[in-house]
Amino acid sequence: MTPFGDAVRLLRQKKGVSQKQMAAAIGVSPAYLSALEHGKRGAPSFEFLQRVAGYFNVIWDDADELFGIAALSDPKVMLNTSGLPAAHTAFANRLAGRIRTLSGETIRILEDVLEKARFPDKEH
């Protein structure tokens, strides 16, 4: 599952439409929409995102949030650590090797660490 897949599923449920109905309305196959929702496809195109936002009548601010979620939803992440210190490469590889076994709580802790690193002067 991806964050974008979760968001689309919630939007569909709120509107009371099936994958098949939504797929027909936005011009994609139900199989493609299912694969997106289940994290078996990469991040969708900007054109697709615009069709989804239009279909659900998503306002601009919410559309920006949806587009941001889509950008974080590629299930096949690649990290290029060339040129970085050895510790960065080792950490990326350790994370890749253990990502499937991390608990939700551990992910939340790591998210908090990343957020603090993004804004080091901001108090949490």
All heavy atoms as an XYZ file, in Angstrom:
955
protein
N       0.849     -1.183      0.000
C       0.000      0.000      0.000
C       0.892      1.243      0.000
O       1.976      1.230      0.561
C      -0.888     -0.014      1.238
C      -1.942      1.067      1.251
S      -3.090      1.092     -0.125
C      -4.070     -0.344      0.226
N       0.401      2.295     -0.633
C       1.133      3.562     -0.652
C       0.256      4.665     -0.055
O      -0.961      4.519      0.024
C       1.505      3.973     -2.097
O       0.294      4.232     -2.820
C       2.330      2.897     -2.803
N       0.871      5.781      0.343
C       0.055      6.891      0.849
C      -0.973      7.368     -0.188
O      -2.110      7.667      0.151
C       1.082      7.986      1.155
C       2.360      7.250      1.396
C       2.308      6.051      0.477
N      -0.570      7.397     -1.464
C      -1.505      7.811     -2.512
C      -2.638      6.795     -2.661
O      -3.804      7.175     -2.810
C      -0.774      8.001     -3.845
C      -1.680      8.454     -4.953
C      -2.158      9.755     -4.976
C      -2.059      7.593     -5.959
C      -3.001     10.183     -5.993
C      -2.899      8.010     -6.977
C      -3.369      9.313     -6.999
N      -2.307      5.513     -2.614
C      -3.333      4.476     -2.689
C      -4.357      4.614     -1.571
O      -5.562      4.500     -1.795
N      -3.875      4.864     -0.359
C      -4.772      5.094      0.779
C      -5.678      6.301      0.534
O      -6.880      6.256      0.802
C      -3.974      5.345      2.065
C      -3.455      4.080      2.712
O      -3.950      2.987      2.395
O      -2.562      4.212      3.567
N      -5.077      7.392      0.035
C      -5.841      8.618     -0.193
C      -6.929      8.411     -1.244
O      -8.068      8.851     -1.063
C      -4.897      9.753     -0.615
N      -6.588      7.733     -2.328
C      -7.580      7.488     -3.386
C      -8.695      6.583     -2.870
O      -9.876      6.841     -3.116
C      -6.921      6.891     -4.650
C      -7.966      6.393     -5.638
C      -6.021      7.927     -5.309
N      -8.330      5.565     -2.135
C      -9.347      4.667     -1.587
C     -10.307      5.433     -0.672
O     -11.519      5.259     -0.740
C      -8.699      3.515     -0.831
C      -9.758      2.588     -0.198
C      -9.165      1.366      0.393
N      -8.688      0.534     -0.705
C      -7.667     -0.304     -0.627
N      -7.005     -0.424      0.497
N      -7.309     -1.015     -1.650
N      -9.764      6.293      0.190
C     -10.620      7.090      1.073
C     -11.532      8.025      0.287
O     -12.719      8.168      0.606
C      -9.777      7.892      2.062
C      -9.137      7.095      3.192
C      -8.166      7.971      3.983
C     -10.205      6.534      4.118
N     -10.985      8.665     -0.743
C     -11.801      9.550     -1.575
C     -12.923      8.760     -2.262
O     -14.063      9.229     -2.324
C     -10.933     10.260     -2.619
C     -10.014     11.355     -2.106
C      -9.012     11.777     -3.179
C     -10.826     12.558     -1.639
N     -12.605      7.586     -2.762
C     -13.623      6.745     -3.412
C     -14.717      6.351     -2.430
O     -15.904      6.399     -2.744
C     -13.005      5.477     -3.999
C     -12.428      5.604     -5.337
C     -12.109      4.272     -6.008
N     -11.493      3.258     -5.176
C     -12.151      2.267     -4.555
N     -13.448      2.151     -4.668
N     -11.494      1.393     -3.813
N     -14.299      5.953     -1.228
C     -15.266      5.534     -0.215
C     -16.183      6.681      0.180
O     -17.387      6.491      0.337
C     -14.550      4.957      1.003
C     -13.922      3.612      0.745
C     -13.062      3.115      1.896
O     -12.683      3.860      2.785
N     -12.733      1.827      1.862
N     -15.611      7.888      0.331
C     -16.422      9.054      0.678
C     -17.451      9.364     -0.404
O     -18.562      9.784     -0.118
C     -15.546     10.283      0.917
C     -14.799     10.261      2.226
C     -13.957     11.513      2.384
C     -13.114     11.451      3.636
N     -12.207     12.602      3.743
N     -17.052      9.169     -1.651
C     -17.950      9.445     -2.777
C     -18.876      8.261     -3.050
O     -19.872      8.411     -3.755
C     -17.137      9.795     -4.022
C     -17.961     10.327     -5.164
C     -17.104     10.922     -6.257
C     -17.999     11.482     -7.349
N     -17.269     12.332     -8.266
N     -18.544      7.093     -2.505
C     -19.382      5.913     -2.690
C     -19.285      5.306     -4.081
O     -20.292      4.855     -4.624
N     -18.077      5.319     -4.650
C     -17.888      4.748     -5.986
C     -16.895      3.592     -5.936
O     -15.998      3.549     -5.098
C     -17.406      5.801     -7.019
C     -18.454      6.876     -7.233
C     -16.088      6.423     -6.620
N     -17.070      2.672     -6.841
C     -16.168      1.527     -6.943
C     -14.952      1.897     -7.787
O     -14.944      2.922     -8.483
C     -16.890      0.344     -7.598
O     -17.159      0.647     -8.968
N     -13.946      1.045     -7.740
C     -12.778      1.251     -8.603
C     -13.206      1.247    -10.063
O     -12.725      2.057    -10.856
C     -11.736      0.148     -8.376
C     -10.918      0.300     -7.141
C      -9.893     -0.805     -6.984
O      -9.977     -1.855     -7.630
N      -8.930     -0.593     -6.114
N     -14.093      0.346    -10.409
C     -14.552      0.226    -11.796
C     -15.243      1.512    -12.258
O     -14.986      1.998    -13.361
C     -15.498     -0.972    -11.924
C     -15.893     -1.301    -13.327
C     -16.719     -2.579    -13.363
C     -17.074     -2.941    -14.792
N     -17.823     -4.183    -14.876
N     -16.103      2.080    -11.419
C     -16.795      3.321    -11.764
C     -15.811      4.478    -11.919
O     -15.885      5.249    -12.877
C     -17.831      3.668    -10.692
C     -19.009      2.727    -10.639
C     -19.847      2.933     -9.382
O     -19.320      3.136     -8.288
N     -21.163      2.879     -9.552
N     -14.883      4.590    -10.978
C     -13.911      5.671    -11.038
C     -13.004      5.520    -12.247
O     -12.731      6.488    -12.959
C     -13.072      5.718     -9.762
C     -12.042      6.831     -9.770
S     -11.044      6.818     -8.272
C      -9.713      7.897     -8.775
N     -12.538      4.310    -12.486
C     -11.647      4.061    -13.621
C     -12.314      4.469    -14.931
O     -11.696      5.131    -15.779
C     -11.240      2.593    -13.647
N     -13.572      4.093    -15.108
C     -14.297      4.450    -16.327
C     -14.425      5.966    -16.462
O     -14.270      6.523    -17.551
C     -15.670      3.791    -16.340
N     -14.683      6.640    -15.349
C     -14.893      8.087    -15.375
C     -13.621      8.863    -15.701
O     -13.691      9.931    -16.313
C     -15.462      8.556    -14.039
N     -12.461      8.349    -15.292
C     -11.210      9.097    -15.533
C     -10.380      8.516    -16.672
O      -9.295      8.995    -16.958
C     -10.361      9.230    -14.247
C      -9.882      7.880    -13.740
C     -11.117     10.001    -13.185
C      -8.899      7.978    -12.593
N     -10.889      7.464    -17.315
C     -10.241      6.947    -18.513
C      -9.047      6.047    -18.291
O      -8.091      6.088    -19.068
N      -9.087      5.229    -17.242
C      -8.039      4.228    -17.019
C      -8.718      2.883    -16.789
O      -9.921      2.817    -16.553
C      -7.123      4.577    -15.816
C      -6.383      5.880    -16.063
C      -7.899      4.632    -14.515
N      -7.939      1.831    -16.820
C      -8.515      0.509    -16.572
C      -8.687      0.289    -15.065
O      -7.917      0.832    -14.264
C      -7.616     -0.585    -17.150
O      -6.448     -0.727    -16.360
N      -9.680     -0.509    -14.694
C      -9.833     -0.844    -13.278
C      -8.585     -1.536    -12.719
O      -8.225     -1.331    -11.565
C     -11.047     -1.775    -13.246
C     -11.819     -1.435    -14.472
C     -10.785     -1.038    -15.493
N      -7.907     -2.320    -13.560
C      -6.689     -3.010    -13.114
C      -5.593     -2.006    -12.762
O      -4.877     -2.180    -11.768
C      -6.201     -3.971    -14.187
N      -5.459     -0.951    -13.566
C      -4.454      0.079    -13.283
C      -4.777      0.789    -11.966
O      -3.903      0.983    -11.121
C      -4.381      1.091    -14.422
C      -3.443      2.245    -14.135
C      -2.061      2.071    -14.187
C      -3.931      3.502    -13.796
C      -1.193      3.115    -13.901
C      -3.076      4.548    -13.513
C      -1.709      4.357    -13.568
O      -0.846      5.393    -13.278
N      -6.033      1.159    -11.790
C      -6.435      1.844    -10.564
C      -6.222      0.953     -9.348
O      -5.716      1.389     -8.320
C      -7.897      2.283    -10.659
C      -8.403      3.212     -9.568
C      -7.546      4.465     -9.449
C      -9.845      3.588     -9.840
N      -6.538     -0.319     -9.472
C      -6.318     -1.263     -8.381
C      -4.836     -1.380     -8.059
O      -4.437     -1.372     -6.887
C      -6.880     -2.633     -8.751
O      -6.597     -3.574     -7.736
N      -4.008     -1.471     -9.096
C      -2.559     -1.573     -8.883
C      -2.017     -0.325     -8.184
O      -1.153     -0.426     -7.310
C      -1.849     -1.798    -10.217
N      -2.526      0.852     -8.548
C      -2.107      2.090     -7.878
C      -2.502      2.072     -6.402
O      -1.703      2.400     -5.535
C      -2.748      3.309     -8.540
C      -1.990      3.954     -9.669
C      -2.811      5.086    -10.262
C      -0.639      4.465     -9.229
N      -3.741      1.669     -6.133
C      -4.222      1.653     -4.755
C      -3.463      0.652     -3.894
O      -3.286      0.872     -2.709
C      -5.719      1.345     -4.708
C      -6.582      2.521     -5.097
C      -8.052      2.309     -4.795
O      -8.394      1.427     -3.977
O      -8.868      3.034     -5.379
N      -3.010     -0.432     -4.493
C      -2.331     -1.479     -3.727
C      -0.810     -1.364     -3.754
O      -0.108     -2.247     -3.268
C      -2.769     -2.859     -4.224
C      -4.183     -3.173     -3.858
N      -5.235     -2.916     -4.701
C      -4.707     -3.679     -2.728
C      -6.360     -3.268     -4.112
N      -6.070     -3.728     -2.908
N      -0.292     -0.271     -4.329
C       1.142     -0.032     -4.314
C       1.932     -0.904     -5.270
O       3.118     -1.131     -5.071
N       1.286     -1.364     -6.323
C       1.980     -2.210     -7.293
C       2.373     -1.438     -8.553
O       2.904     -2.004     -9.489
C       1.104     -3.405     -7.658
C       0.825     -4.299     -6.471
C       0.044     -5.516     -6.872
C      -0.477     -6.340     -5.761
N       0.275     -6.747     -4.705
N       2.107     -0.145     -8.567
C       2.509      0.739     -9.660
C       3.268      1.908     -9.071
O       3.066      2.283     -7.919
C       1.285      1.278    -10.418
C       0.496      0.251    -11.190
C       1.295     -0.394    -12.311
N       1.697      0.542    -13.318
C       1.304      0.499    -14.577
N       0.504     -0.445    -14.990
N       1.738      1.390    -15.447
N       4.113      2.507     -9.885
C       4.886      3.661     -9.435
C       4.009      4.883     -9.273
O       2.789      4.833     -9.461
N       4.636      5.999     -8.936
C       3.910      7.250     -8.746
C       3.184      7.620    -10.040
O       3.740      7.485    -11.128
C       4.873      8.355     -8.335
N       1.939      8.081     -9.941
C       1.164      8.415    -11.135
C       1.643      9.696    -11.796
O       2.309     10.522    -11.181
C      -0.256      8.580    -10.589
C      -0.072      8.948     -9.164
C       1.181      8.258     -8.710
N       1.259      9.855    -13.058
C       1.635     11.050    -13.821
C       0.855     12.273    -13.332
O      -0.197     12.150    -12.701
C       1.341     10.832    -15.306
O      -0.066     10.797    -15.526
N       1.359     13.446    -13.664
C       0.687     14.688    -13.297
C      -0.689     14.748    -13.954
O      -1.661     15.182    -13.327
C       1.543     15.896    -13.696
C       0.936     17.207    -13.293
C       0.873     17.586    -11.959
C       0.413     18.063    -14.246
C       0.307     18.798    -11.584
C      -0.156     19.274    -13.872
C      -0.208     19.643    -12.548
N      -0.783     14.302    -15.201
C      -2.074     14.294    -15.908
C      -3.088     13.421    -15.157
O      -4.240     13.809    -14.978
C      -1.906     13.784    -17.329
C      -3.227     13.718    -18.083
C      -3.168     12.893    -19.350
O      -2.102     12.331    -19.676
O      -4.221     12.787    -19.999
N      -2.649     12.256    -14.717
C      -3.538     11.374    -13.967
C      -3.987     12.045    -12.673
O      -5.160     11.996    -12.313
C      -2.830     10.042    -13.665
C      -3.666      9.108    -12.831
C      -4.613      8.299    -13.423
C      -3.506      9.054    -11.461
C      -5.400      7.450    -12.657
C      -4.282      8.207    -10.679
C      -5.228      7.401    -11.290
N      -3.050     12.677    -11.982
C      -3.382     13.370    -10.729
C      -4.411     14.471    -10.970
O      -5.334     14.646    -10.166
C      -2.126     13.957    -10.098
C      -1.112     12.945     -9.575
C       0.171     13.644     -9.166
C      -1.689     12.148     -8.432
N      -4.287     15.188    -12.077
C      -5.255     16.230    -12.394
C      -6.640     15.624    -12.635
O      -7.649     16.189    -12.210
C      -4.810     17.017    -13.622
C      -3.622     17.927    -13.344
C      -3.190     18.668    -14.584
O      -3.038     18.098    -15.653
N      -2.989     19.969    -14.426
N      -6.687     14.480    -13.308
C      -7.982     13.824    -13.546
C      -8.611     13.374    -12.231
O      -9.817     13.505    -12.028
C      -7.829     12.642    -14.495
C      -7.639     13.084    -15.947
C      -7.687     11.912    -16.870
N      -6.336     11.417    -17.042
C      -6.013     10.226    -17.513
N      -6.942      9.367    -17.861
N      -4.755      9.872    -17.626
N      -7.795     12.831    -11.329
C      -8.301     12.394    -10.022
C      -8.832     13.591     -9.239
O      -9.938     13.551     -8.687
C      -7.210     11.645     -9.220
C      -7.641     11.426     -7.780
C      -6.868     10.320     -9.891
N      -8.062     14.676     -9.202
C      -8.488     15.876     -8.485
C      -9.783     16.427     -9.074
O     -10.691     16.825     -8.336
C      -7.385     16.932     -8.524
N      -9.885     16.434    -10.390
C     -11.106     16.905    -11.037
C     -12.291     16.003    -10.748
O     -13.405     16.486    -10.484
N     -12.065     14.710    -10.779
C     -13.136     13.747    -10.524
C     -13.739     13.918     -9.134
O     -14.947     13.833     -8.951
C     -12.599     12.326    -10.701
C     -13.620     11.239    -10.450
C     -14.663     11.019    -11.342
C     -13.531     10.430     -9.325
C     -15.603     10.020    -11.112
C     -14.465      9.434     -9.085
C     -15.492      9.233     -9.986
O     -16.421      8.247     -9.750
N     -12.874     14.197     -8.163
C     -13.341     14.352     -6.788
C     -13.608     15.814     -6.414
O     -13.887     16.111     -5.259
C     -12.340     13.740     -5.807
C     -12.270     12.243     -5.887
C     -11.132     11.607     -6.354
C     -13.358     11.465     -5.502
C     -11.073     10.231     -6.423
C     -13.307     10.077     -5.575
C     -12.162      9.461     -6.031
N     -13.485     16.722     -7.392
C     -13.679     18.154     -7.136
C     -12.827     18.630     -5.966
O     -13.292     19.326     -5.061
C     -15.152     18.474     -6.872
C     -16.019     18.189     -8.069
O     -15.656     18.533     -9.192
N     -17.139     17.531     -7.849
N     -11.553     18.255     -5.999
C     -10.618     18.605     -4.934
C     -10.185     20.057     -5.124
O      -9.772     20.453     -6.209
C      -9.394     17.657     -4.962
C      -8.362     18.066     -3.942
C      -9.837     16.219     -4.740
N     -10.276     20.860     -4.066
C      -9.861     22.269     -4.150
C      -8.334     22.354     -4.204
O      -7.628     21.410     -3.873
C     -10.427     23.095     -2.977
C      -9.921     22.555     -1.637
C     -11.944     23.134     -3.008
C     -10.287     23.427     -0.446
N      -7.821     23.532     -4.581
C      -6.390     23.698     -4.845
C      -5.489     23.240     -3.711
O      -4.528     22.499     -3.930
C      -6.071     25.157     -5.198
C      -6.479     25.495     -6.591
C      -7.522     26.287     -6.969
C      -5.891     25.031     -7.803
N      -7.618     26.347     -8.331
C      -6.624     25.580     -8.876
C      -4.825     24.198     -8.090
C      -6.305     25.334    -10.201
C      -4.514     23.944     -9.417
C      -5.249     24.501    -10.454
N      -5.749     23.682     -2.495
C      -4.884     23.315     -1.368
C      -4.872     21.806     -1.162
O      -3.823     21.206     -0.931
C      -5.320     24.004     -0.077
C      -5.004     25.495     -0.078
O      -4.213     25.933     -0.931
O      -5.561     26.213      0.769
N      -6.051     21.202     -1.246
C      -6.133     19.750     -1.084
C      -5.481     19.029     -2.261
O      -4.909     17.961     -2.096
C      -7.586     19.308     -0.914
C      -8.181     19.780      0.400
O      -7.415     20.088      1.335
O      -9.421     19.849      0.481
N      -5.585     19.632     -3.452
C      -4.942     19.034     -4.631
C      -3.425     19.040     -4.451
O      -2.752     18.056     -4.765
C      -5.344     19.776     -5.901
N      -2.882     20.141     -3.941
C      -1.435     20.210     -3.682
C      -1.015     19.114     -2.702
O       0.020     18.481     -2.872
C      -1.035     21.574     -3.130
C      -0.955     22.653     -4.198
O      -0.922     22.305     -5.399
O      -0.926     23.840     -3.837
N      -1.830     18.907     -1.679
C      -1.535     17.855     -0.706
C      -1.587     16.477     -1.371
O      -0.710     15.646     -1.147
C      -2.523     17.914      0.458
C      -2.222     16.901      1.542
C      -3.190     16.974      2.714
O      -3.873     17.995      2.881
O      -3.249     15.993      3.461
N      -2.602     16.256     -2.213
C      -2.722     14.982     -2.928
C      -1.521     14.764     -3.838
O      -0.972     13.661     -3.904
C      -4.022     14.964     -3.738
C      -4.371     13.659     -4.435
C      -4.653     12.555     -3.418
C      -5.577     13.861     -5.352
N      -1.074     15.812     -4.535
C       0.091     15.701     -5.411
C       1.350     15.395     -4.600
O       2.204     14.627     -5.022
C       0.287     16.978     -6.227
C      -0.812     17.257     -7.233
C      -1.926     16.424     -7.361
C      -0.748     18.354     -8.039
C      -2.934     16.688     -8.280
C      -1.747     18.632     -8.977
C      -2.839     17.793     -9.093
N       1.456     16.005     -3.421
C       2.593     15.728     -2.541
C       2.593     14.292     -2.057
O       3.640     13.644     -1.988
N       1.410     13.785     -1.729
C       1.282     12.389     -1.305
C       1.696     11.459     -2.441
O       2.401     10.479     -2.224
C      -0.158     12.095     -0.843
C      -0.444     12.800      0.482
C      -0.404     10.600     -0.712
C      -1.914     12.779      0.887
N       1.284     11.813     -3.656
C       1.644     10.986     -4.817
C       3.165     10.942     -5.004
O       3.731      9.894     -5.331
C       0.971     11.510     -6.082
N       3.821     12.063     -4.762
C       5.280     12.120     -4.913
C       5.994     11.219     -3.910
O       7.127     10.790     -4.153
C       5.771     13.556     -4.766
N       5.340     10.907     -2.795
C       5.929     10.041     -1.766
C       5.441      8.601     -1.877
O       5.590      7.827     -0.942
C       5.585     10.576     -0.369
C       6.132     11.941     -0.024
C       5.583     12.401      1.324
C       7.652     11.925     -0.008
N       4.863      8.241     -3.031
C       4.185      6.957     -3.128
C       4.786      5.980     -4.134
O       4.132      5.017     -4.508
C       2.705      7.189     -3.465
O       2.059      7.817     -2.395
N       5.994      6.213     -4.574
C       6.621      5.238     -5.472
C       7.094      4.063     -4.628
O       7.959      4.233     -3.769
C       7.789      5.862     -6.228
C       8.289      4.975     -7.355
O       8.016      3.751     -7.334
O       8.959      5.496     -8.251
N       6.533      2.866     -4.841
C       6.904      1.734     -3.991
C       8.294      1.153     -4.278
O       8.781      0.325     -3.525
C       5.814      0.704     -4.282
C       5.366      1.025     -5.662
C       5.501      2.520     -5.805
N       8.918      1.607     -5.352
C      10.250      1.101     -5.698
C      11.253      2.240     -5.572
O      11.691      2.833     -6.545
C      10.251      0.534     -7.108
C       9.335     -0.659     -7.244
C       9.284     -1.162     -8.651
C       8.297     -2.319     -8.737
N       8.068     -2.736    -10.101
N      11.620      2.532     -4.345
C      12.499      3.653     -4.041
C      13.947      3.272     -4.318
O      14.387      2.175     -3.966
C      12.346      4.060     -2.553
C      13.300      5.174     -2.189
C      10.913      4.433     -2.263
N      14.685      4.197     -4.933
C      16.116      4.004     -5.154
C      16.842      5.198     -4.528
O      16.405      6.330     -4.677
C      16.435      3.945     -6.640
C      15.955      2.673     -7.299
S      16.393      2.591     -9.042
C      18.147      2.857     -9.014
N      17.918      4.922     -3.843
C      18.739      5.979     -3.257
C      20.111      5.966     -3.901
O      20.737      4.917     -4.003
C      18.910      5.747     -1.751
C      17.669      5.865     -0.894
C      17.980      5.448      0.536
C      17.141      7.270     -0.924
N      20.563      7.123     -4.314
C      21.901      7.254     -4.869
C      22.775      7.902     -3.803
O      22.646      9.086     -3.518
C      21.866      8.110     -6.135
C      23.224      8.286     -6.748
O      24.250      7.878     -6.198
N      23.260      8.909     -7.912
N      23.645      7.124     -3.207
C      24.519      7.656     -2.156
C      25.934      7.912     -2.654
O      26.822      8.178     -1.844
C      24.558      6.702     -0.945
O      25.092      5.452     -1.354
C      23.180      6.526     -0.337
N      26.125      7.859     -3.978
C      27.472      8.124     -4.491
C      27.872      9.547     -4.130
O      27.085     10.479     -4.209
C      27.535      7.912     -6.008
O      26.660      8.785     -6.669
N      29.095      9.685     -3.674
C      29.611     10.986     -3.270
C      29.310     11.345     -1.823
O      29.772     12.370     -1.339
N      28.524     10.523     -1.147
C      28.227     10.774      0.264
C      29.185      9.974      1.137
O      29.803      9.017      0.672
C      26.773     10.372      0.583
C      25.684     11.176     -0.108
C      24.310     10.597      0.217
C      25.759     12.640      0.301
N      29.297     10.326      2.410
C      30.166      9.552      3.301
C      29.721      8.090      3.396
O      28.538      7.762      3.194
C      29.999     10.255      4.653
C      29.555     11.642      4.317
C      28.714     11.497      3.081
N      30.667      7.222      3.720
C      30.391      5.785      3.819
C      29.259      5.485      4.799
O      28.451      4.584      4.567
C      31.662      5.044      4.235
N      29.166      6.246      5.870
C      28.112      6.016      6.863
C      26.721      6.203      6.258
O      25.783      5.488      6.616
C      28.296      6.951      8.057
N      26.579      7.147      5.323
C      25.291      7.363      4.664
C      24.907      6.137      3.830
O      23.758      5.681      3.852
C      25.351      8.597      3.764
C      25.394      9.893      4.500
N      26.449     10.266      5.291
C      24.510     10.908      4.558
C      26.220     11.465      5.809
N      25.035     11.876      5.372
N      25.865      5.613      3.087
C      25.610      4.435      2.260
C      25.262      3.231      3.122
O      24.314      2.494      2.834
C      26.828      4.124      1.366
O      27.075      5.265      0.525
C      26.594      2.903      0.499
N      26.009      3.056      4.199
C      25.729      1.933      5.100
C      24.334      2.059      5.703
O      23.580      1.082      5.755
C      26.787      1.863      6.200
N      23.975      3.266      6.126
C      22.653      3.475      6.716
C      21.546      3.184      5.705
O      20.556      2.512      6.032
C      22.514      4.902      7.251
C      21.163      5.163      7.859
C      20.861      4.693      9.127
C      20.191      5.851      7.157
C      19.616      4.907      9.689
C      18.941      6.069      7.710
C      18.652      5.599      8.979
N      21.699      3.674      4.480
C      20.688      3.440      3.444
C      20.511      1.947      3.187
O      19.384      1.461      3.040
C      21.078      4.170      2.155
N      21.604      1.217      3.154
C      21.523     -0.226      2.925
C      20.923     -0.970      4.111
O      20.150     -1.921      3.935
C      22.900     -0.787      2.565
C      23.228     -0.524      1.123
O      22.764     -1.228      0.244
N      24.010      0.513      0.873
N      21.253     -0.539      5.318
C      20.652     -1.166      6.505
C      19.152     -0.910      6.545
O      18.360     -1.808      6.836
C      21.315     -0.649      7.777
C      22.758     -1.179      7.928
C      23.461     -0.621      9.138
N      22.770     -1.040     10.357
C      22.820     -0.365     11.496
N      23.510      0.759     11.572
N      22.188     -0.801     12.560
N      18.756      0.310      6.236
C      17.334      0.633      6.204
C      16.614     -0.198      5.141
O      15.553     -0.770      5.400
C      17.129      2.126      5.942
C      15.681      2.603      5.885
C      14.959      2.316      7.201
C      15.631      4.092      5.561
N      17.200     -0.301      3.957
C      16.592     -1.094      2.885
C      16.422     -2.549      3.306
O      15.404     -3.178      3.004
C      17.437     -1.007      1.617
N      17.392     -3.071      4.010
C      17.327     -4.465      4.440
C      16.327     -4.736      5.548
O      15.863     -5.860      5.723
N      15.972     -3.693      6.291
C      15.092     -3.893      7.453
C      13.726     -3.226      7.334
O      12.892     -3.383      8.227
C      15.783     -3.360      8.704
C      17.028     -4.156      9.030
C      17.661     -3.687     10.304
N      18.859     -4.480     10.536
C      19.901     -4.036     11.192
N      19.902     -2.832     11.710
N      20.960     -4.812     11.365
N      13.470     -2.502      6.267
C      12.251     -1.705      6.159
C      10.985     -2.531      6.362
O      10.029     -2.081      6.982
C      12.204     -0.925      4.820
C      11.088      0.125      4.823
C      12.045     -1.864      3.633
C      11.408      1.345      5.603
N      10.966     -3.760      5.881
C       9.761     -4.596      5.989
C       9.460     -5.027      7.422
O       8.332     -5.394      7.716
C       9.888     -5.827      5.109
C       9.871     -5.523      3.640
C       9.901     -6.789      2.798
N       9.922     -6.489      1.393
C       8.847     -6.229      0.661
N       7.662     -6.241      1.217
N       8.955     -5.968     -0.618
N      10.456     -4.979      8.283
C      10.242     -5.460      9.646
C      10.041     -4.342     10.665
O       9.810     -4.625     11.836
C      11.437     -6.327     10.104
O      12.625     -5.516     10.122
C      11.640     -7.519      9.179
N      10.111     -3.092     10.214
C       9.958     -1.975     11.139
C       8.498     -1.802     11.541
O       7.597     -1.861     10.709
C      10.475     -0.676     10.515
C      11.958     -0.646     10.156
C      12.308      0.685      9.519
C      12.818     -0.914     11.376
N       8.277     -1.572     12.815
C       6.920     -1.358     13.321
C       6.433      0.033     12.941
O       7.222      0.922     12.601
C       6.905     -1.497     14.843
O       7.612     -0.411     15.427
N       5.135      0.220     13.053
C       4.558      1.547     12.818
C       5.141      2.580     13.755
O       5.392      3.722     13.366
N       5.373      2.190     14.994
C       5.955      3.112     15.976
C       7.372      3.518     15.573
O       7.749      4.690     15.671
C       5.954      2.480     17.371
C       6.583      3.340     18.442
C       5.889      4.677     18.668
O       4.712      4.821     18.296
O       6.546      5.586     19.211
N       8.164      2.569     15.101
C       9.532      2.875     14.662
C       9.495      3.824     13.466
O      10.280      4.781     13.411
C      10.293      1.595     14.316
O      10.368      0.774     15.485
C      11.693      1.886     13.809
N       8.582      3.605     12.545
C       8.452      4.499     11.387
C       8.097      5.908     11.860
O       8.668      6.897     11.382
C       7.392      3.966     10.397
C       7.837      2.630      9.784
C       7.068      4.995      9.320
C       9.072      2.719      8.908
N       7.180      6.023     12.813
C       6.806      7.345     13.347
C       8.012      8.037     13.984
O       8.206      9.238     13.833
C       5.655      7.226     14.335
C       4.297      7.033     13.657
C       3.143      7.090     14.636
N       3.075      5.923     15.509
C       2.592      4.736     15.142
N       2.159      4.545     13.926
N       2.561      3.734     16.000
N       8.824      7.286     14.705
C      10.025      7.853     15.338
C      10.993      8.347     14.267
O      11.534      9.453     14.363
C      10.690      6.818     16.268
C       9.807      6.561     17.498
C      12.090      7.266     16.675
C      10.222      5.353     18.317
N      11.210      7.532     13.248
C      12.119      7.932     12.170
C      11.581      9.140     11.405
O      12.348     10.018     11.010
C      12.374      6.762     11.220
C      13.185      5.610     11.808
C      13.228      4.427     10.848
C      14.592      6.063     12.158
N      10.268      9.201     11.196
C       9.646     10.370     10.553
C       9.920     11.626     11.381
O      10.231     12.684     10.833
C       8.132     10.170     10.400
C       7.741      9.266      9.275
C       7.826      9.947      7.922
O       7.959     11.187      7.841
O       7.781      9.213      6.923
N       9.814     11.508     12.706
C      10.072     12.640     13.585
C      11.532     13.079     13.484
O      11.823     14.280     13.440
C       9.715     12.272     15.032
C       9.728     13.476     15.946
O       9.205     14.536     15.549
O      10.253     13.358     17.074
N      12.437     12.122     13.436
C      13.859     12.445     13.278
C      14.091     13.178     11.962
O      14.797     14.199     11.917
C      14.731     11.161     13.356
C      16.162     11.444     12.923
C      14.693     10.579     14.759
N      13.479     12.696     10.878
C      13.628     13.355      9.572
C      13.059     14.774      9.601
O      13.639     15.699      9.042
C      12.945     12.544      8.474
C      13.632     11.254      8.068
C      12.772     10.492      7.068
C      15.007     11.529      7.491
N      11.917     14.946     10.244
C      11.300     16.267     10.329
C      12.187     17.220     11.120
O      12.361     18.378     10.733
C       9.912     16.166     10.965
C       9.100     17.419     10.856
C       8.743     17.823      9.429
O       8.789     16.978      8.509
O       8.440     19.012      9.227
N      12.760     16.747     12.215
C      13.655     17.591     13.019
C      14.911     17.939     12.229
O      15.432     19.050     12.347
C      14.017     16.890     14.323
C      12.871     16.881     15.311
C      13.233     16.133     16.576
C      12.052     16.104     17.527
N      12.311     15.285     18.711
N      15.404     17.017     11.416
C      16.591     17.288     10.598
C      16.273     18.295      9.489
O      17.129     19.071      9.081
C      17.120     15.992      9.989
N      15.034     18.296      9.044
C      14.609     19.227      7.995
C      14.543     20.646      8.531
O      14.866     21.598      7.840
C      13.242     18.785      7.472
C      12.708     19.617      6.353
C      11.417     19.016      5.837
N      10.790     19.928      4.936
C       9.509     20.013      4.714
N       8.691     19.196      5.351
N       9.011     20.876      3.886
N      14.068     20.786      9.756
C      13.939     22.088     10.405
C      14.670     22.034     11.750
O      14.047     21.986     12.804
C      12.460     22.437     10.643
C      11.648     22.484      9.392
C      10.717     21.501      9.105
C      11.817     23.541      8.497
C       9.952     21.556      7.946
C      11.049     23.603      7.343
C      10.118     22.608      7.063
N      16.000     22.050     11.738
C      16.753     21.835     12.986
C      16.512     22.897     14.060
O      16.662     22.608     15.243
C      18.204     21.833     12.541
C      18.231     22.452     11.201
C      16.866     22.258     10.598
N      16.116     24.110     13.688
C      15.908     25.152     14.681
C      14.484     25.186     15.219
O      14.201     25.904     16.171
C      16.243     26.525     14.081
C      17.717     26.632     13.714
O      18.540     25.938     14.364
O      18.049     27.371     12.783
N      13.606     24.426     14.634
C      12.194     24.421     15.031
C      12.009     23.528     16.249
O      12.490     22.419     16.307
C      11.344     23.900     13.870
C       9.869     23.941     14.116
C       9.119     23.449     12.888
C       7.649     23.387     13.126
N       6.929     22.842     11.991
N      11.280     24.026     17.236
C      10.981     23.249     18.437
C       9.788     22.354     18.153
O       8.826     22.784     17.542
C      10.662     24.187     19.602
C      11.792     25.133     19.927
C      12.409     24.832     21.264
O      11.817     24.065     22.025
O      13.492     25.364     21.527
N       9.830     21.129     18.651
C       8.705     20.190     18.468
C       8.035     19.913     19.777
O       8.491     19.805     20.792
C       9.167     18.881     17.850
C       9.517     19.017     16.411
N       8.587     18.901     15.429
C      10.691     19.297     15.794
C       9.172     19.058     14.252
N      10.455     19.309     14.457
